[in-house]
């Protein structure tokens, strides 16, 4: 049984509180099911890209990215044991997504 998606999804959702953690874990569970079905490794590039883009969008959903949301993103980066280049890419993905979320929300 895969746990990667559930753990990362729960950690991402935790930035929104306990309810967000539950929703994130549920989404992560679906990811884990798909990984097992395909026989792929859970740490693929698409998951990495989607994770930090999604975090940026969710963080900006209420109009402002808070320090707590940034800390949650950094915590996920540490949990994934990203190297310096991957951290820079994750930050860029998060930042780009949060700025685009403003455009989509009309803010």
PDB file as gemmi writes it, atoms N, CA and C in Angstrom:
CRYST1    1.000    1.000    1.000  90.00  90.00  90.00 P 1                      
ATOM      1  N   UNK A   1       0.841  -1.183   0.000  1.00  0.00           N  
ATOM      2  CA  UNK A   1       0.000   0.000   0.000  1.00  0.00           C  
ATOM      3  C   UNK A   1       0.884   1.243   0.000  1.00  0.00           C  
ATOM      4  N   UNK A   2       0.544   2.179  -0.853  1.00  0.00           N  
ATOM      5  CA  UNK A   2       1.280   3.434  -0.958  1.00  0.00           C  
ATOM      6  C   UNK A   2       0.806   4.422   0.106  1.00  0.00           C  
ATOM      7  N   UNK A   3       1.727   5.205   0.635  1.00  0.00           N  
ATOM      8  CA  UNK A   3       1.403   6.233   1.638  1.00  0.00           C  
ATOM      9  C   UNK A   3       1.845   7.623   1.223  1.00  0.00           C  
ATOM     10  N   UNK A   4       2.664   7.715   0.195  1.00  0.00           N  
ATOM     11  CA  UNK A   4       3.239   8.992  -0.201  1.00  0.00           C  
ATOM     12  C   UNK A   4       2.168  10.033  -0.498  1.00  0.00           C  
ATOM     13  N   UNK A   5       1.217   9.698  -1.339  1.00  0.00           N  
ATOM     14  CA  UNK A   5       0.170  10.654  -1.705  1.00  0.00           C  
ATOM     15  C   UNK A   5      -0.656  11.102  -0.522  1.00  0.00           C  
ATOM     16  N   UNK A   6      -0.996  10.168   0.356  1.00  0.00           N  
ATOM     17  CA  UNK A   6      -1.801  10.513   1.537  1.00  0.00           C  
ATOM     18  C   UNK A   6      -1.048  11.470   2.460  1.00  0.00           C  
ATOM     19  N   UNK A   7       0.240  11.179   2.682  1.00  0.00           N  
ATOM     20  CA  UNK A   7       1.040  12.020   3.576  1.00  0.00           C  
ATOM     21  C   UNK A   7       1.239  13.416   3.001  1.00  0.00           C  
ATOM     22  N   UNK A   8       1.607  13.480   1.732  1.00  0.00           N  
ATOM     23  CA  UNK A   8       1.835  14.787   1.127  1.00  0.00           C  
ATOM     24  C   UNK A   8       0.520  15.549   0.989  1.00  0.00           C  
ATOM     25  N   UNK A   9      -0.531  14.878   0.559  1.00  0.00           N  
ATOM     26  CA  UNK A   9      -1.839  15.528   0.446  1.00  0.00           C  
ATOM     27  C   UNK A   9      -2.325  16.054   1.782  1.00  0.00           C  
ATOM     28  N   UNK A  10      -2.158  15.255   2.831  1.00  0.00           N  
ATOM     29  CA  UNK A  10      -2.558  15.691   4.168  1.00  0.00           C  
ATOM     30  C   UNK A  10      -1.748  16.875   4.644  1.00  0.00           C  
ATOM     31  N   UNK A  11      -0.439  16.854   4.370  1.00  0.00           N  
ATOM     32  CA  UNK A  11       0.432  17.970   4.771  1.00  0.00           C  
ATOM     33  C   UNK A  11       0.070  19.242   4.023  1.00  0.00           C  
ATOM     34  N   UNK A  12      -0.210  19.123   2.736  1.00  0.00           N  
ATOM     35  CA  UNK A  12      -0.610  20.298   1.958  1.00  0.00           C  
ATOM     36  C   UNK A  12      -1.932  20.864   2.469  1.00  0.00           C  
ATOM     37  N   UNK A  13      -2.869  19.983   2.712  1.00  0.00           N  
ATOM     38  CA  UNK A  13      -4.177  20.423   3.186  1.00  0.00           C  
ATOM     39  C   UNK A  13      -4.147  21.003   4.584  1.00  0.00           C  
ATOM     40  N   UNK A  14      -3.169  20.599   5.378  1.00  0.00           N  
ATOM     41  CA  UNK A  14      -3.070  21.075   6.754  1.00  0.00           C  
ATOM     42  C   UNK A  14      -2.924  22.592   6.832  1.00  0.00           C  
ATOM     43  N   UNK A  15      -2.400  23.202   5.767  1.00  0.00           N  
ATOM     44  CA  UNK A  15      -2.290  24.660   5.732  1.00  0.00           C  
ATOM     45  C   UNK A  15      -3.670  25.310   5.822  1.00  0.00           C  
ATOM     46  N   UNK A  16      -4.713  24.549   5.472  1.00  0.00           N  
ATOM     47  CA  UNK A  16      -6.078  25.073   5.539  1.00  0.00           C  
ATOM     48  C   UNK A  16      -6.812  24.624   6.786  1.00  0.00           C  
ATOM     49  N   UNK A  17      -6.141  23.841   7.616  1.00  0.00           N  
ATOM     50  CA  UNK A  17      -6.762  23.368   8.845  1.00  0.00           C  
ATOM     51  C   UNK A  17      -7.064  21.884   8.782  1.00  0.00           C  
ATOM     52  N   UNK A  18      -7.697  21.354   9.820  1.00  0.00           N  
ATOM     53  CA  UNK A  18      -7.978  19.920   9.881  1.00  0.00           C  
ATOM     54  C   UNK A  18      -8.851  19.422   8.729  1.00  0.00           C  
ATOM     55  N   UNK A  19      -9.846  20.196   8.344  1.00  0.00           N  
ATOM     56  CA  UNK A  19     -10.706  19.800   7.231  1.00  0.00           C  
ATOM     57  C   UNK A  19      -9.901  19.734   5.936  1.00  0.00           C  
ATOM     58  N   UNK A  20      -9.010  20.701   5.748  1.00  0.00           N  
ATOM     59  CA  UNK A  20      -8.142  20.706   4.563  1.00  0.00           C  
ATOM     60  C   UNK A  20      -7.223  19.502   4.548  1.00  0.00           C  
ATOM     61  N   UNK A  21      -6.732  19.108   5.720  1.00  0.00           N  
ATOM     62  CA  UNK A  21      -5.870  17.935   5.815  1.00  0.00           C  
ATOM     63  C   UNK A  21      -6.623  16.676   5.401  1.00  0.00           C  
ATOM     64  N   UNK A  22      -7.873  16.584   5.816  1.00  0.00           N  
ATOM     65  CA  UNK A  22      -8.684  15.421   5.449  1.00  0.00           C  
ATOM     66  C   UNK A  22      -8.927  15.374   3.938  1.00  0.00           C  
ATOM     67  N   UNK A  23      -9.230  16.528   3.353  1.00  0.00           N  
ATOM     68  CA  UNK A  23      -9.453  16.590   1.902  1.00  0.00           C  
ATOM     69  C   UNK A  23      -8.151  16.264   1.171  1.00  0.00           C  
ATOM     70  N   UNK A  24      -7.029  16.821   1.631  1.00  0.00           N  
ATOM     71  CA  UNK A  24      -5.741  16.541   1.005  1.00  0.00           C  
ATOM     72  C   UNK A  24      -5.383  15.070   1.072  1.00  0.00           C  
ATOM     73  N   UNK A  25      -5.636  14.447   2.213  1.00  0.00           N  
ATOM     74  CA  UNK A  25      -5.361  13.009   2.353  1.00  0.00           C  
ATOM     75  C   UNK A  25      -6.248  12.190   1.423  1.00  0.00           C  
ATOM     76  N   UNK A  26      -7.490  12.609   1.259  1.00  0.00           N  
ATOM     77  CA  UNK A  26      -8.395  11.893   0.352  1.00  0.00           C  
ATOM     78  C   UNK A  26      -7.916  11.996  -1.097  1.00  0.00           C  
ATOM     79  N   UNK A  27      -7.472  13.179  -1.493  1.00  0.00           N  
ATOM     80  CA  UNK A  27      -6.940  13.356  -2.844  1.00  0.00           C  
ATOM     81  C   UNK A  27      -5.650  12.544  -3.003  1.00  0.00           C  
ATOM     82  N   UNK A  28      -4.813  12.583  -1.971  1.00  0.00           N  
ATOM     83  CA  UNK A  28      -3.580  11.791  -1.999  1.00  0.00           C  
ATOM     84  C   UNK A  28      -3.853  10.303  -2.100  1.00  0.00           C  
ATOM     85  N   UNK A  29      -4.922   9.859  -1.459  1.00  0.00           N  
ATOM     86  CA  UNK A  29      -5.299   8.445  -1.541  1.00  0.00           C  
ATOM     87  C   UNK A  29      -5.605   8.062  -2.988  1.00  0.00           C  
ATOM     88  N   UNK A  30      -6.338   8.923  -3.688  1.00  0.00           N  
ATOM     89  CA  UNK A  30      -6.645   8.647  -5.091  1.00  0.00           C  
ATOM     90  C   UNK A  30      -5.373   8.577  -5.923  1.00  0.00           C  
ATOM     91  N   UNK A  31      -4.422   9.458  -5.627  1.00  0.00           N  
ATOM     92  CA  UNK A  31      -3.133   9.412  -6.319  1.00  0.00           C  
ATOM     93  C   UNK A  31      -2.450   8.072  -6.058  1.00  0.00           C  
ATOM     94  N   UNK A  32      -2.418   7.647  -4.802  1.00  0.00           N  
ATOM     95  CA  UNK A  32      -1.785   6.375  -4.449  1.00  0.00           C  
ATOM     96  C   UNK A  32      -2.443   5.202  -5.179  1.00  0.00           C  
ATOM     97  N   UNK A  33      -3.757   5.224  -5.264  1.00  0.00           N  
ATOM     98  CA  UNK A  33      -4.480   4.155  -5.969  1.00  0.00           C  
ATOM     99  C   UNK A  33      -4.055   4.119  -7.430  1.00  0.00           C  
ATOM    100  N   UNK A  34      -3.975   5.279  -8.064  1.00  0.00           N  
ATOM    101  CA  UNK A  34      -3.559   5.339  -9.471  1.00  0.00           C  
ATOM    102  C   UNK A  34      -2.119   4.882  -9.657  1.00  0.00           C  
ATOM    103  N   UNK A  35      -1.240   5.229  -8.736  1.00  0.00           N  
ATOM    104  CA  UNK A  35       0.159   4.804  -8.817  1.00  0.00           C  
ATOM    105  C   UNK A  35       0.236   3.285  -8.739  1.00  0.00           C  
ATOM    106  N   UNK A  36      -0.474   2.700  -7.805  1.00  0.00           N  
ATOM    107  CA  UNK A  36      -0.459   1.244  -7.669  1.00  0.00           C  
ATOM    108  C   UNK A  36      -1.033   0.570  -8.910  1.00  0.00           C  
ATOM    109  N   UNK A  37      -2.060   1.151  -9.469  1.00  0.00           N  
ATOM    110  CA  UNK A  37      -2.694   0.582 -10.652  1.00  0.00           C  
ATOM    111  C   UNK A  37      -1.739   0.583 -11.844  1.00  0.00           C  
ATOM    112  N   UNK A  38      -0.981   1.664 -11.998  1.00  0.00           N  
ATOM    113  CA  UNK A  38      -0.048   1.786 -13.120  1.00  0.00           C  
ATOM    114  C   UNK A  38       1.287   1.118 -12.843  1.00  0.00           C  
ATOM    115  N   UNK A  39       1.611   0.886 -11.591  1.00  0.00           N  
ATOM    116  CA  UNK A  39       2.901   0.320 -11.247  1.00  0.00           C  
ATOM    117  C   UNK A  39       4.023   1.341 -11.320  1.00  0.00           C  
ATOM    118  N   UNK A  40       3.696   2.627 -11.306  1.00  0.00           N  
ATOM    119  CA  UNK A  40       4.708   3.678 -11.394  1.00  0.00           C  
ATOM    120  C   UNK A  40       5.249   4.022 -10.010  1.00  0.00           C  
ATOM    121  N   UNK A  41       6.373   4.704  -9.986  1.00  0.00           N  
ATOM    122  CA  UNK A  41       6.955   5.178  -8.729  1.00  0.00           C  
ATOM    123  C   UNK A  41       6.226   6.447  -8.302  1.00  0.00           C  
ATOM    124  N   UNK A  42       5.981   6.642  -7.009  1.00  0.00           N  
ATOM    125  CA  UNK A  42       5.214   7.807  -6.548  1.00  0.00           C  
ATOM    126  C   UNK A  42       5.936   9.145  -6.676  1.00  0.00           C  
ATOM    127  N   UNK A  43       7.245   9.135  -6.779  1.00  0.00           N  
ATOM    128  CA  UNK A  43       7.991  10.402  -6.801  1.00  0.00           C  
ATOM    129  C   UNK A  43       8.286  10.826  -8.237  1.00  0.00           C  
ATOM    130  N   UNK A  44       7.276  10.892  -9.077  1.00  0.00           N  
ATOM    131  CA  UNK A  44       7.505  11.280 -10.463  1.00  0.00           C  
ATOM    132  C   UNK A  44       7.439  12.792 -10.630  1.00  0.00           C  
ATOM    133  N   UNK A  45       7.892  13.225 -11.774  1.00  0.00           N  
ATOM    134  CA  UNK A  45       7.997  14.658 -12.039  1.00  0.00           C  
ATOM    135  C   UNK A  45       6.647  15.364 -12.040  1.00  0.00           C  
ATOM    136  N   UNK A  46       5.646  14.767 -12.629  1.00  0.00           N  
ATOM    137  CA  UNK A  46       4.335  15.415 -12.702  1.00  0.00           C  
ATOM    138  C   UNK A  46       3.740  15.658 -11.315  1.00  0.00           C  
ATOM    139  N   UNK A  47       3.921  14.713 -10.417  1.00  0.00           N  
ATOM    140  CA  UNK A  47       3.423  14.887  -9.057  1.00  0.00           C  
ATOM    141  C   UNK A  47       4.124  16.070  -8.383  1.00  0.00           C  
ATOM    142  N   UNK A  48       5.430  16.156  -8.573  1.00  0.00           N  
ATOM    143  CA  UNK A  48       6.217  17.256  -8.010  1.00  0.00           C  
ATOM    144  C   UNK A  48       5.689  18.599  -8.522  1.00  0.00           C  
ATOM    145  N   UNK A  49       5.545  18.710  -9.833  1.00  0.00           N  
ATOM    146  CA  UNK A  49       5.084  19.969 -10.422  1.00  0.00           C  
ATOM    147  C   UNK A  49       3.680  20.329  -9.938  1.00  0.00           C  
ATOM    148  N   UNK A  50       2.803  19.359  -9.949  1.00  0.00           N  
ATOM    149  CA  UNK A  50       1.415  19.608  -9.538  1.00  0.00           C  
ATOM    150  C   UNK A  50       1.304  19.981  -8.070  1.00  0.00           C  
ATOM    151  N   UNK A  51       2.109  19.349  -7.232  1.00  0.00           N  
ATOM    152  CA  UNK A  51       2.047  19.605  -5.796  1.00  0.00           C  
ATOM    153  C   UNK A  51       2.305  21.069  -5.478  1.00  0.00           C  
ATOM    154  N   UNK A  52       3.394  21.622  -6.000  1.00  0.00           N  
ATOM    155  CA  UNK A  52       3.748  22.994  -5.633  1.00  0.00           C  
ATOM    156  C   UNK A  52       2.903  24.027  -6.361  1.00  0.00           C  
ATOM    157  N   UNK A  53       2.418  23.694  -7.544  1.00  0.00           N  
ATOM    158  CA  UNK A  53       1.470  24.595  -8.212  1.00  0.00           C  
ATOM    159  C   UNK A  53       0.159  24.645  -7.428  1.00  0.00           C  
ATOM    160  N   UNK A  54      -0.321  23.494  -7.025  1.00  0.00           N  
ATOM    161  CA  UNK A  54      -1.555  23.438  -6.247  1.00  0.00           C  
ATOM    162  C   UNK A  54      -1.410  24.188  -4.929  1.00  0.00           C  
ATOM    163  N   UNK A  55      -0.281  24.018  -4.271  1.00  0.00           N  
ATOM    164  CA  UNK A  55      -0.061  24.735  -3.012  1.00  0.00           C  
ATOM    165  C   UNK A  55      -0.116  26.243  -3.216  1.00  0.00           C  
ATOM    166  N   UNK A  56       0.471  26.730  -4.316  1.00  0.00           N  
ATOM    167  CA  UNK A  56       0.435  28.166  -4.607  1.00  0.00           C  
ATOM    168  C   UNK A  56      -0.978  28.670  -4.835  1.00  0.00           C  
ATOM    169  N   UNK A  57      -1.764  27.914  -5.591  1.00  0.00           N  
ATOM    170  CA  UNK A  57      -3.153  28.313  -5.844  1.00  0.00           C  
ATOM    171  C   UNK A  57      -3.970  28.327  -4.559  1.00  0.00           C  
ATOM    172  N   UNK A  58      -3.835  27.288  -3.760  1.00  0.00           N  
ATOM    173  CA  UNK A  58      -4.597  27.192  -2.514  1.00  0.00           C  
ATOM    174  C   UNK A  58      -4.185  28.305  -1.545  1.00  0.00           C  
ATOM    175  N   UNK A  59      -2.896  28.583  -1.479  1.00  0.00           N  
ATOM    176  CA  UNK A  59      -2.419  29.620  -0.562  1.00  0.00           C  
ATOM    177  C   UNK A  59      -2.997  30.990  -0.913  1.00  0.00           C  
ATOM    178  N   UNK A  60      -3.156  31.249  -2.190  1.00  0.00           N  
ATOM    179  CA  UNK A  60      -3.643  32.563  -2.624  1.00  0.00           C  
ATOM    180  C   UNK A  60      -5.167  32.627  -2.735  1.00  0.00           C  
ATOM    181  N   UNK A  61      -5.840  31.516  -2.513  1.00  0.00           N  
ATOM    182  CA  UNK A  61      -7.291  31.448  -2.698  1.00  0.00           C  
ATOM    183  C   UNK A  61      -8.052  32.482  -1.873  1.00  0.00           C  
ATOM    184  N   UNK A  62      -7.549  32.807  -0.687  1.00  0.00           N  
ATOM    185  CA  UNK A  62      -8.247  33.779   0.155  1.00  0.00           C  
ATOM    186  C   UNK A  62      -7.737  35.205  -0.076  1.00  0.00           C  
ATOM    187  N   UNK A  63      -6.869  35.376  -1.068  1.00  0.00           N  
ATOM    188  CA  UNK A  63      -6.403  36.716  -1.413  1.00  0.00           C  
ATOM    189  C   UNK A  63      -5.015  37.059  -0.924  1.00  0.00           C  
ATOM    190  N   UNK A  64      -4.471  36.319   0.031  1.00  0.00           N  
ATOM    191  CA  UNK A  64      -3.158  36.647   0.594  1.00  0.00           C  
ATOM    192  C   UNK A  64      -2.436  35.369   0.989  1.00  0.00           C  
ATOM    193  N   UNK A  65      -1.169  35.284   0.615  1.00  0.00           N  
ATOM    194  CA  UNK A  65      -0.337  34.154   1.026  1.00  0.00           C  
ATOM    195  C   UNK A  65       0.259  34.501   2.388  1.00  0.00           C  
ATOM    196  N   UNK A  66      -0.022  33.678   3.386  1.00  0.00           N  
ATOM    197  CA  UNK A  66       0.447  33.962   4.745  1.00  0.00           C  
ATOM    198  C   UNK A  66       1.779  33.269   5.027  1.00  0.00           C  
ATOM    199  N   UNK A  67       2.429  33.714   6.081  1.00  0.00           N  
ATOM    200  CA  UNK A  67       3.681  33.081   6.517  1.00  0.00           C  
ATOM    201  C   UNK A  67       3.453  31.614   6.872  1.00  0.00           C  
ATOM    202  N   UNK A  68       2.303  31.320   7.436  1.00  0.00           N  
ATOM    203  CA  UNK A  68       1.989  29.933   7.801  1.00  0.00           C  
ATOM    204  C   UNK A  68       1.918  29.045   6.560  1.00  0.00           C  
ATOM    205  N   UNK A  69       1.352  29.563   5.480  1.00  0.00           N  
ATOM    206  CA  UNK A  69       1.256  28.801   4.230  1.00  0.00           C  
ATOM    207  C   UNK A  69       2.639  28.598   3.602  1.00  0.00           C  
ATOM    208  N   UNK A  70       3.468  29.618   3.684  1.00  0.00           N  
ATOM    209  CA  UNK A  70       4.839  29.493   3.181  1.00  0.00           C  
ATOM    210  C   UNK A  70       5.609  28.470   4.017  1.00  0.00           C  
ATOM    211  N   UNK A  71       5.423  28.509   5.322  1.00  0.00           N  
ATOM    212  CA  UNK A  71       6.088  27.540   6.208  1.00  0.00           C  
ATOM    213  C   UNK A  71       5.623  26.119   5.902  1.00  0.00           C  
ATOM    214  N   UNK A  72       4.342  25.961   5.593  1.00  0.00           N  
ATOM    215  CA  UNK A  72       3.823  24.632   5.245  1.00  0.00           C  
ATOM    216  C   UNK A  72       4.472  24.130   3.961  1.00  0.00           C  
ATOM    217  N   UNK A  73       4.634  25.013   2.985  1.00  0.00           N  
ATOM    218  CA  UNK A  73       5.287  24.629   1.727  1.00  0.00           C  
ATOM    219  C   UNK A  73       6.739  24.229   1.977  1.00  0.00           C  
ATOM    220  N   UNK A  74       7.431  24.994   2.799  1.00  0.00           N  
ATOM    221  CA  UNK A  74       8.833  24.664   3.118  1.00  0.00           C  
ATOM    222  C   UNK A  74       8.923  23.344   3.884  1.00  0.00           C  
ATOM    223  N   UNK A  75       7.956  23.081   4.709  1.00  0.00           N  
ATOM    224  CA  UNK A  75       7.929  21.816   5.442  1.00  0.00           C  
ATOM    225  C   UNK A  75       7.786  20.634   4.484  1.00  0.00           C  
ATOM    226  N   UNK A  76       6.931  20.788   3.487  1.00  0.00           N  
ATOM    227  CA  UNK A  76       6.769  19.734   2.482  1.00  0.00           C  
ATOM    228  C   UNK A  76       8.079  19.546   1.715  1.00  0.00           C  
ATOM    229  N   UNK A  77       8.738  20.651   1.382  1.00  0.00           N  
ATOM    230  CA  UNK A  77      10.027  20.570   0.682  1.00  0.00           C  
ATOM    231  C   UNK A  77      11.040  19.784   1.509  1.00  0.00           C  
ATOM    232  N   UNK A  78      11.080  20.053   2.812  1.00  0.00           N  
ATOM    233  CA  UNK A  78      12.002  19.326   3.689  1.00  0.00           C  
ATOM    234  C   UNK A  78      11.621  17.859   3.787  1.00  0.00           C  
ATOM    235  N   UNK A  79      10.325  17.576   3.878  1.00  0.00           N  
ATOM    236  CA  UNK A  79       9.859  16.192   3.967  1.00  0.00           C  
ATOM    237  C   UNK A  79      10.240  15.396   2.725  1.00  0.00           C  
ATOM    238  N   UNK A  80      10.217  16.059   1.579  1.00  0.00           N  
ATOM    239  CA  UNK A  80      10.574  15.402   0.324  1.00  0.00           C  
ATOM    240  C   UNK A  80      12.082  15.321   0.113  1.00  0.00           C  
ATOM    241  N   UNK A  81      12.835  15.962   1.010  1.00  0.00           N  
ATOM    242  CA  UNK A  81      14.306  15.978   0.933  1.00  0.00           C  
ATOM    243  C   UNK A  81      14.799  16.471  -0.425  1.00  0.00           C  
ATOM    244  N   UNK A  82      14.281  17.625  -0.813  1.00  0.00           N  
ATOM    245  CA  UNK A  82      14.647  18.201  -2.101  1.00  0.00           C  
ATOM    246  C   UNK A  82      16.059  18.772  -2.051  1.00  0.00           C  
ATOM    247  N   UNK A  83      16.766  18.692  -3.175  1.00  0.00           N  
ATOM    248  CA  UNK A  83      18.077  19.331  -3.253  1.00  0.00           C  
ATOM    249  C   UNK A  83      17.872  20.817  -3.554  1.00  0.00           C  
ATOM    250  N   UNK A  84      18.949  21.581  -3.594  1.00  0.00           N  
ATOM    251  CA  UNK A  84      18.846  23.037  -3.757  1.00  0.00           C  
ATOM    252  C   UNK A  84      18.130  23.420  -5.052  1.00  0.00           C  
ATOM    253  N   UNK A  85      18.431  22.743  -6.140  1.00  0.00           N  
ATOM    254  CA  UNK A  85      17.785  23.035  -7.416  1.00  0.00           C  
ATOM    255  C   UNK A  85      16.297  22.738  -7.385  1.00  0.00           C  
ATOM    256  N   UNK A  86      15.931  21.651  -6.744  1.00  0.00           N  
ATOM    257  CA  UNK A  86      14.518  21.290  -6.637  1.00  0.00           C  
ATOM    258  C   UNK A  86      13.766  22.271  -5.748  1.00  0.00           C  
ATOM    259  N   UNK A  87      14.421  22.746  -4.693  1.00  0.00           N  
ATOM    260  CA  UNK A  87      13.789  23.744  -3.812  1.00  0.00           C  
ATOM    261  C   UNK A  87      13.513  25.017  -4.605  1.00  0.00           C  
ATOM    262  N   UNK A  88      14.494  25.462  -5.400  1.00  0.00           N  
ATOM    263  CA  UNK A  88      14.300  26.673  -6.204  1.00  0.00           C  
ATOM    264  C   UNK A  88      13.155  26.497  -7.197  1.00  0.00           C  
ATOM    265  N   UNK A  89      13.071  25.314  -7.816  1.00  0.00           N  
ATOM    266  CA  UNK A  89      11.973  25.045  -8.750  1.00  0.00           C  
ATOM    267  C   UNK A  89      10.636  25.023  -8.013  1.00  0.00           C  
ATOM    268  N   UNK A  90      10.595  24.394  -6.845  1.00  0.00           N  
ATOM    269  CA  UNK A  90       9.362  24.336  -6.059  1.00  0.00           C  
ATOM    270  C   UNK A  90       8.902  25.738  -5.673  1.00  0.00           C  
ATOM    271  N   UNK A  91       9.829  26.591  -5.258  1.00  0.00           N  
ATOM    272  CA  UNK A  91       9.486  27.977  -4.903  1.00  0.00           C  
ATOM    273  C   UNK A  91       8.955  28.720  -6.120  1.00  0.00           C  
ATOM    274  N   UNK A  92       9.601  28.518  -7.270  1.00  0.00           N  
ATOM    275  CA  UNK A  92       9.155  29.191  -8.495  1.00  0.00           C  
ATOM    276  C   UNK A  92       7.754  28.730  -8.889  1.00  0.00           C  
ATOM    277  N   UNK A  93       7.488  27.437  -8.793  1.00  0.00           N  
ATOM    278  CA  UNK A  93       6.156  26.909  -9.125  1.00  0.00           C  
ATOM    279  C   UNK A  93       5.094  27.472  -8.187  1.00  0.00           C  
ATOM    280  N   UNK A  94       5.405  27.485  -6.883  1.00  0.00           N  
ATOM    281  CA  UNK A  94       4.494  28.012  -5.871  1.00  0.00           C  
ATOM    282  C   UNK A  94       4.204  29.493  -6.149  1.00  0.00           C  
ATOM    283  N   UNK A  95       5.257  30.273  -6.404  1.00  0.00           N  
ATOM    284  CA  UNK A  95       5.109  31.716  -6.627  1.00  0.00           C  
ATOM    285  C   UNK A  95       4.327  32.015  -7.892  1.00  0.00           C  
ATOM    286  N   UNK A  96       4.652  31.302  -8.963  1.00  0.00           N  
ATOM    287  CA  UNK A  96       3.947  31.515 -10.227  1.00  0.00           C  
ATOM    288  C   UNK A  96       2.461  31.198 -10.086  1.00  0.00           C  
ATOM    289  N   UNK A  97       2.162  30.092  -9.437  1.00  0.00           N  
ATOM    290  CA  UNK A  97       0.760  29.697  -9.270  1.00  0.00           C  
ATOM    291  C   UNK A  97       0.006  30.681  -8.387  1.00  0.00           C  
ATOM    292  N   UNK A  98       0.651  31.178  -7.337  1.00  0.00           N  
ATOM    293  CA  UNK A  98      -0.050  32.120  -6.462  1.00  0.00           C  
ATOM    294  C   UNK A  98      -0.283  33.450  -7.165  1.00  0.00           C  
ATOM    295  N   UNK A  99       0.627  33.872  -8.029  1.00  0.00           N  
ATOM    296  CA  UNK A  99       0.399  35.124  -8.759  1.00  0.00           C  
ATOM    297  C   UNK A  99      -0.682  34.945  -9.814  1.00  0.00           C  
ATOM    298  N   UNK A 100      -0.735  33.784 -10.448  1.00  0.00           N  
ATOM    299  CA  UNK A 100      -1.794  33.520 -11.427  1.00  0.00           C  
ATOM    300  C   UNK A 100      -3.145  33.372 -10.755  1.00  0.00           C  
ATOM    301  N   UNK A 101      -3.172  32.858  -9.538  1.00  0.00           N  
ATOM    302  CA  UNK A 101      -4.433  32.735  -8.814  1.00  0.00           C  
ATOM    303  C   UNK A 101      -5.050  34.109  -8.614  1.00  0.00           C  
ATOM    304  N   UNK A 102      -4.234  35.125  -8.393  1.00  0.00           N  
ATOM    305  CA  UNK A 102      -4.733  36.492  -8.241  1.00  0.00           C  
ATOM    306  C   UNK A 102      -5.411  36.962  -9.521  1.00  0.00           C  
ATOM    307  N   UNK A 103      -4.780  36.643 -10.659  1.00  0.00           N  
ATOM    308  CA  UNK A 103      -5.358  37.041 -11.940  1.00  0.00           C  
ATOM    309  C   UNK A 103      -6.702  36.372 -12.155  1.00  0.00           C  
ATOM    310  N   UNK A 104      -6.789  35.081 -11.832  1.00  0.00           N  
ATOM    311  CA  UNK A 104      -8.025  34.335 -12.046  1.00  0.00           C  
ATOM    312  C   UNK A 104      -9.134  34.779 -11.111  1.00  0.00           C  
ATOM    313  N   UNK A 105      -8.748  35.232  -9.915  1.00  0.00           N  
ATOM    314  CA  UNK A 105      -9.750  35.684  -8.947  1.00  0.00           C  
ATOM    315  C   UNK A 105     -10.129  37.138  -9.156  1.00  0.00           C  
ATOM    316  N   UNK A 106      -9.465  37.818 -10.092  1.00  0.00           N  
ATOM    317  CA  UNK A 106      -9.764  39.219 -10.343  1.00  0.00           C  
ATOM    318  C   UNK A 106      -9.232  40.146  -9.276  1.00  0.00           C  
ATOM    319  N   UNK A 107      -8.187  39.706  -8.548  1.00  0.00           N  
ATOM    320  CA  UNK A 107      -7.634  40.531  -7.469  1.00  0.00           C  
ATOM    321  C   UNK A 107      -6.306  41.103  -7.879  1.00  0.00           C  
TER     322      UNK A 107                                                      
END                                                                             
